[in-house]
Amino acid sequence: MFKILLKAELPILVVAGIIAQKIAAKLWSVIFDDDVPDTAQQNVRVGLLIPAAIIEGTLYKLARMAVDRGLRVGAARSQGTWIGKTGEGE
C-alpha cells in the first residue's frame, strides 16, 4: 500500500495544483469581476499580475500541503509508522 501511495503522489499533486488554479481563477473573478490577468497579454499591468500570482501560489501551496499530509497520514495508518521526520516540528 505504501508503494502505491508514493507512486500516486505526483499525479495527485498535479491534479491538486490544477484544482487550486481553477479555484484561484474563480476567486479572482469574484473579487475583481474580471478574468485573471495573463502574462502573455501585452497590455497587462504588473500591479495585477503580482496579486494574481500570490493568490494562485497560496492556494496551490495549500492544496499541495493538504494532499501531502493526507497521503502521509494514510500511509502511517496503513503501515503503522510515520513517513518522514518525526517530532514536534519547527
Buried (B, 14 or more C-beta within 10 A) or exposed (E): EBEEBEEEBEEBBEEBBEBBBEBBBEBBEEEEEEEBBEEEEEEEEEEBBEBBBEBBEEBBEEBBEEBBEEBBEBBBEEEEEEBEEEEEEE
